[in-house]
């Protein structure tokens, strides 16, 4: 009964089933016995979406955007998966400093996070990347909390809504933020979302994903510009031929290979150094972001791609999970795994699963 309710709610919001999260939600619901369906939905959304963020996350991005806001116009911006509002208010800070007109809509599936975003109340963790001058400029500090000043809340709307519903409603935007959101959707859903975003973006409007995020289908819909390792996806009338579409369809599980294979297609060519920068933007990411990608690839049994990625960072890593995953992948690919496994055990001898792996093949 409870599992059916959970699955119906996941289906309603277009979210993928995740065994680990489902088990956690089920145990939570068993503890809070007797919840109604609305309460269950709220618990699922709070556990199924990422809320960690902070002001001016991905610092280079904001400096680049300052150069984008050059026209004297009313900028319309959509922030999908806006969480507690840090991204939305970061935009407001910049646009106010530049004396620009704007309208910003922040959308998130979590009711609780939207309430927090509207309040504009944050702990130190959210402002930790700001210097003292910025904190004093943008916030009123009361006790241990930082409150966004009222002048920066103007022309901002926050809404609790499924992002797929938002983008289907239409409207036109100059920028759409979609950072760390698509990981929750299936490939078919990602295609639909990106198509809908293309439709609501103005000509030369920007789609902004999280640092290191890449989906092959993006290159079919958008041009891209790279500045200081930040990728901006620009909406144009550019289309590719059917041969390119077919290749993306058949090679959908090997993202980097897809980028390299673009060289062989009969389509408008990007300069080689530009494509290299795109690849670099995908691989030059933090260790935590690597782990997130690698875990997703392992869950999809895309072991070859996961192994090629993990080799790039393993030698310089002291994170036992890196070596644990590397050993696991080497086992799956029939490679010598003993060195990786020994390093993982050395770094964390308390992980029982590592000792079980050590007995593999005996």
C-alpha positions in Angstrom: 0.0 0.0 0.0 2.7 2.5 1.1 4.9 1.5 -1.8 2.1 2.1 -4.3 1.6 5.6 -2.8 5.3 6.4 -3.0 5.5 5.2 -6.7 2.4 7.2 -7.6 4.0 10.4 -6.1 7.3 9.7 -7.9 5.4 9.3 -11.1 3.4 12.5 -10.5 6.7 14.5 -10.3 8.5 12.6 -13.0 11.2 11.3 -10.5 13.1 8.1 -11.0 12.8 5.3 -8.5 16.0 5.0 -6.4 16.3 1.9 -4.2 18.4 3.6 -1.5 16.1 6.6 -1.2 13.0 4.4 -1.3 14.2 2.3 1.6 14.9 5.5 3.6 11.5 6.9 2.8 9.7 3.7 3.8 11.5 3.5 7.1 10.6 7.2 7.8 7.0 6.5 7.0 6.9 3.4 9.2 8.3 5.5 12.1 5.7 8.3 11.5 2.8 5.8 11.2 -0.6 7.2 10.2 0.4 10.0 7.9 -2.0 11.2 5.2 -1.1 11.3 1.5 -0.3 15.0 1.5 2.2 14.5 4.4 3.7 11.5 2.7 4.2 13.5 -0.5 6.0 16.2 1.4 8.3 13.7 3.1 9.1 12.1 -0.3 9.9 15.5 -1.9 12.1 16.6 1.0 14.1 13.4 0.8 14.2 13.0 -3.0 15.5 16.4 -4.1 18.9 18.0 -3.3 18.7 21.2 -1.2 22.3 21.9 -0.5 23.4 25.3 -2.0 25.0 28.5 -1.1 25.3 32.1 -2.5 27.4 32.6 -5.6 27.9 28.8 -6.0 30.4 28.2 -8.9 32.1 31.6 -8.5 33.3 31.9 -12.1 29.8 31.7 -13.5 28.6 34.9 -11.7 31.5 37.0 -13.0 30.8 35.8 -16.6 27.1 36.6 -16.2 28.0 40.2 -15.2 29.3 40.6 -18.7 26.1 39.1 -20.2 23.9 41.7 -18.5 24.9 44.6 -20.8 21.7 45.6 -22.5 19.2 48.0 -21.1 16.2 45.7 -20.9 14.0 43.8 -18.5 15.7 40.5 -18.0 13.4 37.5 -17.4 15.0 34.6 -15.6 13.8 31.2 -14.6 15.5 29.2 -11.8 14.3 25.5 -11.9 15.0 23.5 -8.8 15.8 26.7 -6.9 15.9 25.0 -3.5 16.0 27.6 -0.7 16.5 30.6 -3.0 20.3 31.2 -2.9 20.6 31.1 -6.7 17.7 33.4 -7.2 18.9 36.0 -4.7 22.5 35.8 -6.1 21.0 36.9 -9.4 19.1 39.7 -7.7 22.3 40.9 -6.0 24.1 41.1 -9.3 21.3 42.7 -11.3 20.7 45.3 -8.6 24.4 46.1 -8.5 24.3 46.6 -12.3 21.1 48.7 -12.0 19.2 46.4 -14.4 15.5 45.7 -14.6 14.5 42.0 -14.0 11.9 39.5 -13.2 13.0 36.2 -11.6 10.8 33.1 -11.1 12.1 30.4 -8.7 10.5 27.0 -8.9 11.0 23.9 -6.6 9.0 20.8 -5.9 9.7 21.1 -2.2 7.1 23.2 -0.3 9.3 23.6 2.7 12.2 25.0 0.7 10.0 27.5 -1.1 8.7 28.7 2.2 12.4 29.2 3.3 13.2 31.0 0.0 10.4 33.4 0.4 11.5 34.2 3.9 15.1 34.8 2.8 16.5 33.6 6.1 19.8 31.7 6.1 22.5 30.2 8.3 26.2 30.9 7.9 26.6 27.8 5.8 24.8 29.5 2.9 26.8 32.7 3.1 30.2 31.1 3.7 31.6 32.0 0.3 30.9 35.8 0.8 33.3 38.3 2.2 32.3 40.6 5.1 31.6 43.5 2.8 29.1 41.4 0.7 27.4 40.1 3.8 26.8 43.6 5.1 25.6 44.8 1.7 23.1 42.1 1.0 22.0 40.9 4.4 20.7 42.0 7.8 22.2 39.8 10.5 20.0 38.9 13.5 21.5 36.5 15.9 22.8 33.5 14.1 20.7 34.2 10.9 21.3 36.2 7.8 18.2 37.8 6.3 18.2 39.0 2.6 17.5 42.8 2.6 14.0 43.7 1.3 15.4 45.7 -1.7 16.7 42.4 -3.1 13.4 40.6 -2.8 11.6 42.9 -5.4 10.5 41.4 -8.7 11.0 37.9 -7.4 8.4 35.1 -7.3 8.8 31.7 -5.7 6.5 28.8 -6.6 6.1 25.2 -5.5 5.6 23.3 -8.6 6.9 20.4 -10.7 9.5 21.8 -13.1 8.0 19.9 -16.0 4.7 21.7 -15.4 6.4 25.0 -15.3 8.2 24.7 -18.6 5.2 23.3 -20.4 3.2 26.5 -19.5 5.4 28.5 -21.9 6.5 32.1 -21.4 9.8 33.5 -22.6 13.0 33.8 -20.7 16.5 35.2 -21.3 18.1 32.7 -18.9 17.0 29.3 -17.5 19.0 27.9 -14.6 18.8 24.1 -14.3 21.7 23.1 -12.1 21.9 19.6 -10.6 18.3 18.8 -11.4 18.3 16.5 -14.5 20.1 13.7 -12.5 16.6 12.8 -11.1 15.1 12.1 -14.5 15.2 9.4 -17.1 16.9 9.9 -20.4 13.5 10.3 -22.3 12.4 12.8 -19.7 15.6 14.7 -20.0 15.1 15.0 -23.8 11.5 16.3 -23.2 12.7 18.8 -20.6 15.5 20.2 -22.8 13.2 20.5 -25.8 10.7 22.4 -23.7 13.4 24.7 -22.3 14.5 25.5 -25.9 11.0 26.5 -26.6 10.8 29.0 -23.7 14.2 30.5 -24.2 14.5 33.7 -26.2 16.8 33.7 -29.2 20.4 33.7 -27.9 19.0 33.0 -24.4 21.1 30.9 -22.1 20.6 27.6 -20.4 22.9 27.1 -17.4 23.6 23.7 -15.9 25.7 22.7 -12.9 29.5 22.7 -13.2 30.6 19.5 -15.0 27.0 18.5 -16.1 26.7 17.3 -19.6 24.1 15.4 -21.7 24.9 14.6 -25.3 21.4 15.7 -26.5 22.4 19.3 -25.5 24.6 19.6 -28.6 21.7 18.9 -30.8 19.6 21.7 -29.5 22.1 24.4 -28.4 25.3 26.1 -29.3 27.8 26.4 -26.5 30.3 29.0 -25.3 33.0 28.3 -22.8 34.6 30.9 -20.6 37.0 30.1 -17.8 35.8 26.5 -17.7 32.1 27.6 -17.5 29.8 26.3 -20.2 26.9 28.5 -21.4 24.4 26.7 -23.6 22.9 29.3 -26.1 19.6 28.9 -27.8 19.9 29.4 -31.6 18.1 28.1 -34.7 20.9 25.5 -35.1 19.8 22.0 -36.1 21.8 18.9 -37.0 21.0 16.3 -39.6 19.5 12.9 -38.9 22.8 11.1 -39.0 23.8 13.0 -35.9 20.5 12.2 -34.1 21.0 8.5 -34.9 24.5 8.5 -33.4 23.3 10.2 -30.2 20.5 7.6 -29.9 22.8 4.6 -30.3 25.7 5.9 -28.2 23.6 7.3 -25.4 25.5 5.5 -22.6 29.0 6.9 -23.5 28.9 10.7 -23.2 32.5 11.5 -23.8 32.7 9.2 -26.8 29.7 11.0 -28.3 31.6 14.3 -28.1 34.6 12.8 -29.8 32.5 11.2 -32.5 31.0 14.5 -33.4 34.2 15.1 -35.3 33.2 12.5 -37.9 29.7 13.9 -38.7 28.7 15.9 -41.7 27.5 18.9 -39.8 28.7 22.4 -39.0 32.0 22.0 -37.3 33.1 23.6 -34.1 36.8 24.6 -33.7 38.8 21.7 -32.3 40.0 23.7 -29.3 36.4 24.6 -28.5 35.4 20.9 -28.3 38.4 20.2 -26.2 37.3 22.9 -23.8 33.9 21.3 -23.6 35.4 17.9 -22.7 37.7 19.6 -20.1 34.7 21.3 -18.6 33.2 17.9 -17.9 36.2 16.3 -16.4 37.6 19.2 -14.4 35.2 18.9 -11.5 35.5 18.3 -7.8 36.0 14.9 -6.3 32.5 14.9 -4.8 31.0 15.7 -8.2 33.1 12.9 -9.7 31.7 10.5 -7.1 28.1 11.6 -7.8 28.6 10.9 -11.6 30.5 7.6 -11.0 27.8 6.3 -8.6 25.1 7.1 -11.2 27.1 5.3 -13.9 27.7 2.2 -11.7 23.9 2.1 -10.9 23.3 2.1 -14.7 26.0 -0.7 -15.1 28.0 1.7 -17.4 31.2 0.2 -16.0 33.6 1.2 -18.8 32.8 4.8 -18.8 32.8 4.9 -15.0 36.3 3.3 -14.9 37.7 5.7 -17.4 36.5 8.6 -15.3 37.7 7.2 -12.0 41.2 6.5 -13.3 41.6 10.3 -13.9 41.5 11.1 -10.2 42.4 7.9 -8.3 46.2 8.4 -8.1 45.9 11.7 -6.3 42.9 10.7 -4.0 42.9 9.8 -0.4 39.2 9.2 -0.4 38.6 5.5 0.3 35.4 5.5 -1.8 37.3 6.4 -4.9 39.5 3.3 -4.4 36.6 1.1 -3.4 34.6 2.0 -6.5 37.8 1.5 -8.6 38.3 -1.9 -7.2 34.6 -2.8 -7.8 34.8 -1.7 -11.4 38.1 -3.6 -11.9 36.3 -6.7 -10.6 33.4 -6.1 -13.1 35.8 -5.6 -16.0 38.0 -8.6 -15.1 41.0 -6.4 -14.3 43.6 -6.7 -11.5 41.8 -5.1 -8.5 44.0 -6.0 -5.6 46.0 -2.8 -5.4 42.9 -0.6 -5.5 41.2 -2.8 -2.9 44.2 -2.8 -0.5 44.4 1.0 -0.7 40.7 1.3 0.1 41.1 -1.0 3.1 44.1 0.9 4.3 42.1 4.2 4.2 39.0 2.7 5.8 39.5 -0.7 7.4 36.1 -0.5 9.1 34.1 -1.0 5.9 33.0 -4.6 6.0 32.1 -4.6 2.3 35.7 -4.1 1.5 36.7 -7.3 3.3 33.9 -9.2 1.5 35.4 -7.9 -1.8 38.8 -9.1 -0.7 37.5 -12.6 -0.5 36.2 -12.3 -4.1 37.6 -15.1 -6.3 39.2 -17.1 -3.4 
